[in-house]
Amino acid sequence: MSELSFLETPQGRRLAYARTEGTGPAVVFLGGLKSDMEGTKAVHLEDWARARGRAFLRFDYSGHGRSSGRFEDGSIADWHEDTVAAIDALTEGPLIVVGSSMGGWQALLLARARPGRIAGMVTIAAAPDFTEDGYWAGFTEAQRQTILAGGNVELPSDYMEPYVVTPKMIEDGRRSLVLRAPLALPFPVRSLQGTADTAVRTETALQLLNHAECADMRLTLVRDADHRFSDDACLRLIEQAVAEVSGAGAQEQEPEC
């Protein structure tokens, strides 16, 4: 496992990261909401990249893992700033971006911010626009009034303690939406989605597939896979997807899933 280091961002945040040196295109893992870079998918993909001599980067957004700040003070745009800061300071040349859940939204925002850097993208249960289409759309009138009055709303999670939704997250999320305007992805994209995912619906994956402007985009639905998407078969699918968008798909063994 790579040694832990820290990056001071232009916004004054301290981001924890682990970087593996190697050949390009470098693989960058963007984690999900309230996840950290020690998760199964991030560490597995780091090991996969190291075994092939590939450069690799994983990091914690502010308010996540071992980075500075509180989760409740963050927002989609803050974590986008973290992503851009990490990319600009810690990588060179073309990138293969792997985004899981909220990290899928961050990957799409990165495609807008640094379109010339991305050589390929893999999304895993991507959750673009979830603050609007998930949180706000699903709120009761009382919850909406709480947000409008400046209060927080707690939502249950199947995987950890409740999510705290703040007015900043809702308002900032509306300024970061990617499914309401043209979304150009001029590179190969592989999207992976489990049919038993209770956090991100299959309809969201289909919406992204239909909305994006991409000449080489494929969606793989995995029966009975949940939001973690981290059993052995699904980890092998992630490996294959990264290899495909890297131009090395023909060299990888076909996984069983």
C-alpha angles and dihedrals in degrees: 000000000000121000117262116248136169134232126201108216127212087253092059098255124136112224124195114220144167120210132189118201118226146108125316160299083059116223115229121192118208112195132213134259111301090357123121137212092261092072123124097254095047095048094042092051091048090055090047092051094046091052088057097043092249125151112245138184132189126170145167120249116230110282090026132097113327097342122109126267138042123285091228091060094055135086142181092273092048091053090045088055088050091051094049091046092052093046094048096045103036107034139054133198128358120355140207104213119203114191124187120199106311085011087065089060089047090051090054092048089050089053087060095044099043106018094156093058101057119089096171143350137214121191124194114198088335113205108197116175092003094146089064105028096036111026104028095035090051098045121112117235089257091054091049091051090050090055093045089052091054098259132128129247123212118213125191120245130205091214110039144350117322120292114246109218114199131192088247091057092052097043094042092045089060090059091051102049116139103182096064099064136036112298113200116196104176095182137062115291129192118191121195123195135172118222092217093054108131094184100052121031124226086237089066091056090049091048091054091047092052096042103047121090099227131139094203111036126137132181120208117196114201115204115235094358112138132211094280090063089187110119117117096266094050093046087056090052089054090051091051092048092051090048092050096052089044090058093249100098094115090059095056125085114248108255126227116230 
